[in-house]
């Protein structure tokens, strides 16, 4: 992920695929990731439901957590 300061970092999510994130064990679902309007990584739980209407249809990972928990990428060099 490229952050606002230009840093490129990698976040290994494999240890976090439980609870609400369990559905992301499916590779196809995981690849549906997008950056939401707040800059967080996000996924729609059900693509047929508008997450702007049903607030709990979306799961996300806060960009600040991602920055702190990620490791620098070799691409930074």
MOWO-V677628 format. One record per residue. N is the residue number from 1. RES is the residue in one small letter. PHI is phi in degrees with one decimal (NA if undefined). OMEGA is omega as a letter, one per 40 degrees, with the letter a starting at -180 (NA if undefined). NEAR is the number of other ideal C-beta (glycine too) atoms within 10 Angstrom. Layout:
# MOWO-V677628
n=N res=RES phi=PHI omega=OMEGA near=NEAR
n=N res=RES phi=PHI omega=OMEGA near=NEAR
This chain:
# MOWO-V677628
n=1 res=x phi=NA omega=i near=15
n=2 res=x phi=-97.9 omega=a near=11
n=3 res=x phi=-95.7 omega=a near=13
n=4 res=x phi=-55.9 omega=a near=8
n=5 res=x phi=-86.0 omega=i near=6
n=6 res=x phi=90.1 omega=i near=7
n=7 res=x phi=-69.4 omega=i near=14
n=8 res=x phi=-108.6 omega=a near=14
n=9 res=x phi=-131.0 omega=a near=17
n=10 res=x phi=-118.2 omega=i near=12
n=11 res=x phi=-117.5 omega=i near=16
n=12 res=x phi=-88.4 omega=a near=9
n=13 res=x phi=-90.2 omega=a near=14
n=14 res=x phi=-58.4 omega=i near=8
n=15 res=x phi=-82.7 omega=a near=7
n=16 res=x phi=-114.1 omega=a near=15
n=17 res=x phi=-88.2 omega=i near=13
n=18 res=x phi=-141.0 omega=a near=9
n=19 res=x phi=61.0 omega=a near=8
n=20 res=x phi=-64.3 omega=a near=12
n=21 res=x phi=-86.6 omega=a near=15
n=22 res=x phi=-57.2 omega=a near=11
n=23 res=x phi=-63.3 omega=a near=14
n=24 res=x phi=-81.5 omega=i near=20
n=25 res=x phi=-65.5 omega=i near=11
n=26 res=x phi=-75.9 omega=a near=11
n=27 res=x phi=-55.8 omega=a near=7
n=28 res=x phi=-64.0 omega=i near=7
n=29 res=x phi=-65.7 omega=a near=14
n=30 res=x phi=-60.7 omega=a near=14
n=31 res=x phi=-70.9 omega=i near=9
n=32 res=x phi=-82.8 omega=a near=12
n=33 res=x phi=-60.0 omega=i near=13
n=34 res=x phi=-148.6 omega=i near=11
n=35 res=x phi=-96.5 omega=a near=12
n=36 res=x phi=-80.1 omega=a near=14
n=37 res=x phi=-65.9 omega=i near=7
n=38 res=x phi=-104.9 omega=a near=9
n=39 res=x phi=86.8 omega=i near=15
n=40 res=x phi=-90.7 omega=i near=17
n=41 res=x phi=-73.9 omega=a near=18
n=42 res=x phi=-146.0 omega=i near=17
n=43 res=x phi=-140.2 omega=i near=22
n=44 res=x phi=-87.0 omega=i near=17
n=45 res=x phi=-69.7 omega=i near=14
n=46 res=x phi=-130.6 omega=a near=11
n=47 res=x phi=-68.2 omega=a near=11
n=48 res=x phi=-87.3 omega=a near=6
n=49 res=x phi=-111.6 omega=i near=13
n=50 res=x phi=-77.9 omega=a near=10
n=51 res=x phi=-68.1 omega=i near=18
n=52 res=x phi=-77.0 omega=i near=9
n=53 res=x phi=-98.9 omega=a near=7
n=54 res=x phi=-107.7 omega=a near=12
n=55 res=x phi=-60.5 omega=a near=7
n=56 res=x phi=-89.2 omega=i near=9
n=57 res=x phi=-85.1 omega=a near=16
n=58 res=x phi=-111.0 omega=i near=17
n=59 res=x phi=-114.5 omega=a near=18
n=60 res=x phi=-148.3 omega=i near=19
n=61 res=x phi=-123.2 omega=a near=17
n=62 res=x phi=-59.8 omega=a near=13
n=63 res=x phi=-61.3 omega=i near=17
n=64 res=x phi=-67.3 omega=i near=10
n=65 res=x phi=-62.4 omega=i near=14
n=66 res=x phi=-57.7 omega=a near=18
n=67 res=x phi=-62.9 omega=a near=15
n=68 res=x phi=-70.9 omega=a near=10
n=69 res=x phi=-92.5 omega=a near=15
n=70 res=x phi=-90.9 omega=i near=16
n=71 res=x phi=-111.6 omega=i near=9
n=72 res=x phi=-59.2 omega=i near=11
n=73 res=x phi=-86.0 omega=i near=13
n=74 res=x phi=-64.9 omega=a near=8
n=75 res=x phi=-73.0 omega=i near=10
n=76 res=x phi=-69.0 omega=a near=10
n=77 res=x phi=-81.5 omega=NA near=6
